[in-house]
């Protein structure tokens, strides 16, 4: 009997998470309520609160159940050597875009939460994940510099920020309007455009220039005294 109760509770929890994914995908995390999640699941608000303390707890459970699309870019990326780092970076970006295009669960997870009140713990987790992603991508770019695929003075930190912003921007625009373009079909061209720009004109480290020493003014010649030759 106890086993059946646990199994029923687990099924109910999964149904609530499924409903939350649909609601968050339709209305966003900040614009959704637990009442809407309960209604979508065909349950009461009490059932939601039985399994989750609040919306932050519910969203955190969704994060544990599904990998955010941008996290696919960093799985083992920066910790293994790559014979062709730029090709590895291309594959990572394509994987992230393809995952988002084809996985409804990943689409539900791709929502901004920075301005959502009550989700401070979720925001902090996303910031940590973002920092980890940036670190791993920068390590791949450092390998590209070592392989002379990029110039030696490439600012890998700035390049990482630019690449991340580009991919995240593509994802954000597609999630807002999926009918605007076929993300899966356009992914190779979008990624190749990004990498071509990086190869052609990567951000460079600014060289520190020391100021030239100031020249001391020449001393004025001593005036001759009157009456002396």
Secondary structure, DSSP 8 states (H G I E B T S, - for coil): -HHHHHHHHHHHHHHHHHHHHHHHHHH-STT--HHHHHHHHT--HHHHHHH-SSHHHHHHHHHHHS--GGGGGTTTTTTS--TTHHHHHHHHHHHHHHHHHH-HHHHHH----TT-TT-HHHHHHHHHHHHHHHHHHHHHHHHHHHTTSS-TTB-HHHHHHHHHHHHHHHHHHHHH-GGGS-HHHHHHHHHHHHHHHHHHS--B---------------------TT--
